[in-house]
Amino acid sequence: MLKEIRIHGRGGQGVVTAAELMAQAAFEDGKYSQAFPFFGSERMGSPLASFVRINDKKIKIKTQIYNPDYVIVQDPTLLGVVDVLAGIKENGLILINHEKSAQELNLNTKVKIRTIPATKIALEILGKPIPNTILLGAFAGISEEISLEGVKSSIKERFSSEIAQKNIQAVERAYQLMKGES
Amino acid sequence: MELSLKNKMKMLEGSKAVAETIKVCEPKVISAYPITPQTHIVEYLSQMVANGEIKAEYVNVESEHSAISVCLGASAAGARTYTATTSQGLLLMTEVLYNVSGLRLPIVLTCANRAISSPLNIWNDHQDSYSVRDSGWIQLYAEDNQEALDLHLQAYRIAEDERVSLPVMVCMDGFLLTHTYEPVELLDFELVKKFLPPFKPKYYLNVQNPLTLGSFAEPDKYFEFRYLNHKVLINSKKIIKEAAEEFKNTFGRFSGDLIESYYLEDAKIALVAMGSLVATLKEEVGVLKIRAHRPFPFEEIKTALKNAEKVIILEKAISLGLGSILETEIKNIFYKEEASPEIKGIIAGLGGRDIPKSSIYDLIYKIENNLPLPDFLDLKLELIENEGEE
């Protein structure tokens, strides 16, 4: 069944890379997938979005995503700035990079919210505030759409071994953290 | 299923998939000037040349006019050549594009379709390639990245066929295809060699056997040259079909030849489109995909639409001062026919305006219920209502 994911972040946080890695992870799992950026003029720090589609059959559609099943927010400062919940399905799920819990965030929505302090984990393990791979690990932990193994393979495919190793460590931490909570 | 998908396909950006295809087509000369959204294609290729993965000369130039001129010279000297561009870059090439087709040089060019200035806009529509549709090039449009890469190989075979010897422009939607990651099946090098024979032009610039290319033609002969160019372009329809058929036999994939008729046999309503919009429409209704815009598939479109009652064209370009170009072209097919479907062209998606499913559903509802149809899809009239006051 077709699943649509929208990723929000800011230029420089690897928003587009996150979408590509997620699509690659789904592909590694044996599914069809598609990743594309919101086609804009990307600048460091400006809000932007990227999109992923995952399905067990070939994906034809080539439009932007208006009613996502999942939303991932890479930057906590986007809350209240960008309507990250726009169009999300009622039974959808939003994963936010935030140190606060879902209850503390008190967002005005009925959709399920999960949070993870991804920037904190990124600084700890990667030494850089780039939360994208950690959020993918967390996403694998809370949804059935991609597997932890798929995320790990996509990271290995993409990065040199040293960077890949650290990212995999961070991804595993995020995955365990989410699994432990649910 | 899991294993077969991963074994067969690779997850690639559209631009990378095209670059990988050009690599196995083994051009001897590549020349291009980077411009969004074509940039990734030529970046990958220049890297491949620098790494020695392609034994080609990569000629850096200061403009698109020079890029296509380099290709013209190289092709005239008998080398397989490649270039890519978009939008303003394609327009800057225009005078040379006409020369290339007039000289019958089989250059392959990727147009990463993008809107035209002004206002400046880097997003997708088809105005750039439409603007040179009368230049004598074969123009083929890709629906997805798989078709884009398959078309590039077919393009070389068609272009270099002795019966054609014309340039081919492969049009793929900027961003929507060039920047989208999706699984594609890359072409096997051995099969490519089987499908595409080495380029051995009958005539080329050669000091051992001097000849003149691009001579002067006075009024007593120029007309006949133009007639021949037109004739050979019309005749290329046969070779485009053959290439699609032979591609199917060699690689096992077929996505149409001049057109693709998608569930049109019993459809009362037919939507007509080119490029990646076709893929989105295919999820809903009967679709006529125009794969070759030039040469224009006159007979093929007539046959495909013979049972349709309503033909609605969604077109990502406009002839300013006329409106829908395909509407005119398709109406021309049915002029003087006893029965003609209702034919309506709608301008859509200019400058990257997304064409969401909701707009397509709304349009289909209107068509089915005989409601008035717009000339422009999702036009925001409220933005221009106060123009007179400001």
Interface residues (C-beta under 8 A of the other chain):
Chain A: A19 E20 A23 Q24 F27 E28 D29 G30 K31 Y32 S33 Q34 A35 F36 P37 F39 S41 I59 K60 I61 K62 T63 Q64 Y66
Chain B: M1 E2 L3 L5 K6 M9 M11 E13 I122 W123 N124 D144 D173 F175 L176 L177 H179 T180 Y181 E182 P183 S276 L277 A279 T280 K282 E283 G352 D354 I355 P356 K357 S358
